[in-house]
Amino acid sequence: MPELIRVRSLADDPRLADYANLTDVALRRRLEPAGGLYVAEGLKVLRRALEAGHSPRSALVLDRRADEVVAALGDRGTTVFVGDGPALAALAGFDVHRGVLAAMHRPALPDPLELIRDARTVVVLEDVVEHANVGAAFRSAAALGADSVLVTPRCADPLYRRSIRVGMGAVFQVPWTRVPWPAGYELIRGAGLHLAALALSDDAVELDEFARRAPERIALLLGTEGDGLSRRALGAADTVVRIEMAGGVDSLNVAAASAVALHAIRRRAS
């Protein structure tokens, strides 16, 4: 059964360092132990992480949420630190209004080739650096039937708490991994996927036209905010695809573009 420990400050237990200054991404990376941690925020996210087979190291919760967290953890011998609102805010550096934080061990990422070998629709995020966009792209992938997501080494962390929150926990539904880049182009193509790059390009095919004759297996490549896909990625693509815009708007946010494109290509013949 979980062990409950009341806390007031970082000095109470060295394990509370997992929760210190969670607003600082660089600091989080320095604090991660061998094997890595991520922080699940909220009871719903914790439950989804546990259902996905992820292992908790500890939890930090408000008094009023302790019974629910203990029930969710079941017979795991997880340490649960309990405190009031001011104590949790002082530890984490923000108001923990959801009342639940859990330090989770990161699972080993799968081999990218194994992940996409039999996939029909794959989303590839090249250097998308905003956590909210990564989370939203995962949510679109889950909702619109993508089989897996590949993220490049410089892409924001899908398991960062803001990514998880914006994506409503979709990172626990859609298989994903990091892919070497730019070596990933050939890996994707070698797996038999058609690499379709979403970009504003003079020679791009309109999305509706591409969807009408879409290949059976597609890797949808989306680029970073602002600059979009790298020139090398565009050069490696089998097809460059654009979403037709109106109202003088030149493009959509990367997360919105992923949803539009996935919805269009999901209609292709089974």
C-alpha positions, 0 to 999 in steps of 0.5 A: 500500500502507498505510504503517506508522509506529511510535508511542508518544505523541501527540507522534509525529504530529499525525494521532494527535489523531483517537484522543485521549480517545475516551471523551469524546463532546463532545471527539470532536465538537470534534476532527472535521475538516470532513466529519467522522470516526468511529472503527471499533473492531475488525477486523470493524467495519473490514472491514464499513465498507470493504465498505460503501464507507467511506474510512479516514483512518488506523488505529491498531493493536497490533503483532500485528494489523498484518498483518491490518489491512494485508491488509484495507486492500488497496491503499489508501494508508492510514497505519497507526500501530502500537504496543504495548498501553500506547501505544494505551491512553495515546492512546485513554484506554482499553484497546484490547483489540480491537487495532484503531482506524480513523479513517474519513471519514463518508459524505454522508448520503442525502436522507431522502425518497429513502431512504424513497420505496419503503420498506415498513418504516422505523424512526424513532428520536426523540431516543434518546440512549443509544448502546447503544440506537441500536446495538441498534435498528439490529441489530433493523432489519437482522435483522427486515427494515426497509428504512431507519432515520431518526434525529432531529437529537438522536438519538445518533450511529449511527456512534459506536463504542459504537453500532457495537459493540452493533449488530454493525455493522448501521449498515453494512447498513441505509440511514439518515439524519437527518431534520428534526424535527418537519418529518419527520412530514409528510415521512414521511406524504407518502411514503405511509407509515403513521406508527405510534407505539409508546407507552403511551397510553389509546387505543393499539391492541395490537400484535397487533391492529395487526399483523393489519391492518397497512398495507402501508407503515409507519414505526415511531416509537420515542421516547427512554429514560424519557419516550418519544415527544414529545406532538407525535409522538404527535399526528402519529401515524396509530396509537398502538400498545402492546405488551401487558405481563405481570408488572407491567412497564409497558414494554420498553427502546426497543431491545427494543420495536423488535425485538418490533414489527418481528417482529410487523409483518413477518408482514403479507402481502407 
